[in-house]
Amino acid sequence: MRTFELPDSVSGTTVDRILGRQLVRTWETDGIFQVAATAEQERITQEALTESRRFFGKSVPEKAKFVSDLTYSGYIASGEEVTAGEADFSEIFTVCPDVPLTDTRVTEGWPCHGPVPWPDDGYRTAMRAYLREVGEAGEKLLRLVALGLEVEIDRLTRLTRDGWHHLRVLRFPARSATTERGIGAHTDYGLLVIAAQDDVGGLFIRPPVPGEPRRRNWLPEESTAGMYQDDEPWHFVEPEPRVFTVFPGDILQFLTGGRLLSTPHKVRLATRERYTLAYFHEPSFSTTVRPLDGRDDRIHYGTHFTNMFTRCYPDRVTTQRIHEEGRLDRLRALSQ
């Protein structure tokens, strides 16, 4: 897998443009690339993993206290997440934007908005530090990708101002005699995925296959959940120290008219437990995304995010409150 080093800044120099074209070409052929982590990024990543192991080491009843009916932040038990109608076996702690109860978006009933139910100050500090580091990397990557696509350098980062950036910390148990399924095949709903994994391994990605149809996951009738689950080719992402793996999500596929395809991936359980930090660098919740080529089409990001999470967690208390209080009406008003 190709590994790139990010520059200290991205201003549109000739070197930046060359690197941007290399990133785009690598996604077009491989569906994924790696970015080398700095020493500081590696230190912060390891702290985030250490704090996550401490949290997930608690009992299930203790972890289950950290759930919110306002936001999808918080603990998700093994088996609660569903992909293509089958339960996944990951445990997750999701960190969405930490919106205080006094914020007008909360008081006005916007779906998915509210405070993160942090387990403790140590976990909050570690996760916020990690979010800052990968957030900066995300902005650089989008500026480089814009140059590689030959659009304005800030064409993509304009979407991510006040972005709905979020993190999913995943713990996978060791495989059992009855299952090796960690997470079923799917594409990710957002713009850009930046992931760090430990040394255990279990991630598989499907590269672009010439002539192979790819669904538009943002449309309810074209869900990618379970697509190509048992059909080759799937490539194992070998764990490497001090790197982030980076691949495009559904929003980049939409923006580029399918030039950059959202990368299908799945997880198989290993012989021991595994941890990964999956970061999503996203548009603003209230942003309407339109294709780069000017086609008459659009995705309202907040509606898209809410639809994806209500679909994945139909029984979660957050989803129930969204429906019971008619919070989808607020989304419809926002997307007009």
N, C-alpha and C positions, 0 to 999 in steps of 0.2 A: 504494500500500500504506500502511495506517495505521501511524504511528509514535507510540509512547508514551514518556514519560519516567517512570522508576521513582523513587519517593520514597526518601529516605534511610533510612526504616524503615517497616514495615507493622505497625500496631497494631490495626487494625479500626475506624478512624475512618470517618465518613460519606464523606469523600473517598476513602479506601481502598476502600470498598464500591462506590462509583460506578465507580472505575477497574477494579475486579475484574469488574464486570458488563460493562464495555466490552470488556475482554480476551476474556471468554467469548463475547460476541456476535460479535466480530470473527472468532474461530476458527470459530464456527458458520456464518458466511457466506463467509469468505475462506479458511479453513484455515491462515492464517499472519498474523503481524504483525511489526512491527519495534520494537525498543527502542533508544532513543538511547544511545550510549556516552558516558561521561564522558571528559574529557581524559586522565585517568590510565588508564582502560580502553583508550582508543585507543592510547596509548603502549605499553602492555603487549601489545596485539594486534599492533602493528607489529613489536615485538621478536620475538614468537613466529613471525611470518611470515618475518622476516629469518633467524632461526636455522633455520627449516624449509627455506628456499631453500638455505642453506649445506649442510644435511644431504643433501637430495635431489640436490644438485650432485655428490655423490660418485659413483664408479663403482658399478655394480650389485653386483659381487663384494664391494666394501667395505661397502655398505649391508646386504647379505645376512648379514653377520656378526652383526647385531643382531636376533637371533631367539631365542626361548626355547621350551623344550619344556614349561614349567610354566604359562606365562601367554600370553594372546593379545596382550600388549604386544609392540611391536617392529615391524620392517619387514615389509611385505607388497608383493611385487613386482607390477608390472602384469600382469594376466591371472590372478593367483592367486585373486582374489575372484570368485565366481560368483553371478549373479542370474538366476533362472529358466533355469538350465542354460547360460547364456552367460557367457563371461568378460568382466569389466569391465576398463577400461583405465586405472584410477587406480592410482597408487602411494600407499601409505598408511604412516604410522607411527602405531600405536595406543599410547595411554598409559592402561592400566588402573591400579587402585590398586597402589601400589608396596609389595608385601608382602615383608618380609625372609625369608630362608631359615630363620631361627630361629623364626618365628611358628608357633604350634601348628597353624594352618590349613594351612600348607605341610607341616609334618612329619607331619600326619595324612592328607595326600593329598587335600585338597580340590581339585577341578578349578578351573583358571583362576587359581590363586593362586601368586604368586611375584614376584621382583623385576623391575622394568622393565629391559630391556637398553639402558641409555642409551648413546648414541654418545659423549657427553662431558659435562663439567660445565656448559658453556655452554647446551647444549640442555636439560638437566635444569632448570637455573635458570629459563630462559625459559618452559618448559612448566608448571612448578609455579606460577610467578607468574600465568600465564594461567588455570590451573585455579582458583586462589583467587578471581580476579575474577569469572569466570563462575559459579563455585559460589555466591558471595554473591548474584548476580543470580538464580540459580535458586531459592534459598530465598525471596527476595522475591516472585518470580513465582508460586510455588506457594501462598504465603499469600494473594496477591491473587486467584488463581484459585479458591481455596477459598471466599473471600468471595463471589466472583461466582457460584459454584455453591450458595451459601447453606448451606454446612456449616461446622463448626467451623474457625476460622482455622488451626489446626495439624493439621487432618485429613490433609493431604497431606504436610506436612513431618515428621510422625511416621514415615512410611514411609522417609524419606531420612536418618534418623539413621545415621551410619556408612555412608552410601550408597555404592553401587558406581559412583561417578561416573567417567566416563572420556572420553577425547578421541581423536578420529581426525583426524590431519592428512593431508589429501589433496592430492596433486599430479596434475593432469591434463595430459597432453601436448597439443600442438597437433594438431588433427585432420589426418588424412591423406586421400589420395584414395580409400582403401578403407573408412574408418569414421569416423563422428562420434559413436559411442557412448562415453560416459564411464562412466556407471552406468545400468543398466536400471531401469525403474519398480519401486518398492517402497515399503513403509512402514517406519518405524524401530521397533524392538522395544521401546523403553524408555518412559520416563515423559514426559520433556520434552527437546526438542532446541533448543539455542542455537547458532547458527552465525554465523561471520564469514567473509566472502569478500573476495578482492581485487577489482580494478576490471575484470576480464576478463569475467566472467559466463558462465553455462552452466546454472544451476539452473532447473528447471521444476517447478511444483507443480500438483496437481490439487485444485481447491476442492471442497467438498461440493456434490453435485449432487442436487437433490430427487428422491426416489424411487429413486436409484441404490443397488443393494445394495453393501455393503462387507463384505469378509471379515474374519474374526477371526483375525488372523495368528498369534496365540499357539497356535492349533490346527493340528497338522501337516497336516490335510486341507484347510485353508483358507488356505494361503500366499498372500500378496499379491504375491509376486515376479512381475514381468512383467504384472501386472493393468493393463488399460487403456493399455498401452504406446503404442499407436498410435491411440487413440481420444480425440478432443477432449471436453472442454476441458482444455488445459494452459496455464498462465500462466507466462510468463518472469519470473523474479525479477531485476529490474534492479539491478545493483550500485549501492549508495549508500555514500558515505563515512560513517564513524563511526556505524554501526548494527550491531545484531545481529538476525538473523532468528530467529523463535521459532515453533515449531509442536508440536502434541501427537503423542506416539507411541502405540504399541499399548496400553500400560498405562493411559493416560488414557482411551482408548476403552473398555477393559474396566471401569475404575472407574466410569465415568459411564453404563454401559449403552448406549453408542453416541451419547449426546448430543454429546460431543466426539469427532469421528472422527480417527483417525490419518491424517496427511496424506500421500498418495502423492506421491512426487517422483522425479525422474530428472535426469541430467546429460548434456548434449550437449557434445562437444568444440568448442573455439573455434579461432580462427586463431592463437592463441599459448597458451603454457602457462598454467595457472590453479591457484591455491592456495585452499584453504578450510580452516577450523578448525571441525570439527563436535564439539560438546560434548554429552554425554548426562548429564542430572541424574537420578539413579536411586535406586530403593529399595536398602536393604541387601541384600547377597547372600543372607542367610539369612531375609529377610522373606517372609512369606506375605501376598499382596495379596488383599483381598476387596472386592467392589463396595460403593459408597457407599450403595446402597439396601437393603443387607442380604440380597441374593439369596444363595442357597446355592451359591456358586461360589468358586474361588480360583485364584491363580497363585503358585507358589513362584518368586520372582524368580531365584534362582541357577540353578534348573533351566531356566527360560525363557532366560536369558542363554546358558547352556552349549549348549542345543539350537540356538539361533540361530547361534552361532559354529561349532559342529561342522557345521552344514548349509552355511554359507557357505564353510568352509575344510576340506573333507573330506580333503584330502591333506596338510594342514599337520602338522608334527611334534608340535605341541601336541595336535591331535585324535588323532593316532596313540597318543600316550602315555595320553591319557584312556581310550581303548578298551583298550589293551594291559594297563593296570594296574587296570582295573575301577573307575576313579574315579567312574563314574556311580552305583555302589553307594553311595558316600558321599553323593551328592546325594539318593538315595532315602531314606537314613536321616535327612538333614536336613529333608526335606519332610514327614515323617510328622507 
